[in-house]
Amino acid sequence: MSVPERRAMVERPGENLSVRRQCALLNLARSGVYRPGPVTGADDLALMRGEWCSNSTRQVTASTASAFKG
């Protein structure tokens, strides 16, 4: 069972078992249950996909290449 599936099984507040005990039984860190996951912004996702090259970057690269050609 994956970690997100196990996190979804934790009941807050637990009626019969405390969150601490539920996490121990499910082999989860309590911090992962209490703290929300990181939110990745659109800029970060674009950077990870390699869409960070803009036209100005391509122009600088082209002008640098032409300078070395002679």
N, C-alpha and C positions, 0 to 999 in steps of 0.2 A: 504494500500500500504506500502511495506517495505521501510526502510531507504535507502538501496542501489538503489531501483527503483526511489525514489524521488531524490536522488543525481544525477542519470543519466538524470533527466529531466532538471537540471540547465544548462543554456546556458552560456558559458564563451567565449568571453565577450557578455553579453546580449545586443541585439540590441534595444529592446523596454523597457526592465526592467533591472535595475542593479542587480548584483548578490545578493546584500544585500536584495533587495525587493523580488527577487525570493525565497531566503531562508526563508524570513518571511512568504511568502504565502504558502510555502511547509512545514513549521514548521521544518526547519533544522537549525543546527548551521553552521555558515559560516566556522568555522575552519574545519569542516568535509568535506567541499567542496574544500577548498584550499589545505589542507594537505592530502597527500596520506595515505592510511591505513597501519597499521604495517605489516611488512613482517616477517613471522615466519620461522625460519631456520629449517633445517632437524634435527639438534641436539635437538632443543626445542620440535619438534613434537615427536621425539622418547622418550624424557623424559616424555611428557604428556601421551604417550601410555603405559608407564611402561616398556620400553625396555632398561632401564638404568642399569639393572643388568648385570654385566659382569662375566666372569668365575672366576676372582679373588675374586669378592664379594661372589660368591657361595662357593668358596674354604675356605674363611675365616669363613663363616657361618658354614660350615661342620666341620672345625677344632675346632671351638668354641663349637659346640654341642658335639663333641666327647670328648672334655676335661671335660665337665660336667657329661658325662656318667660314668666316672670313670676310 
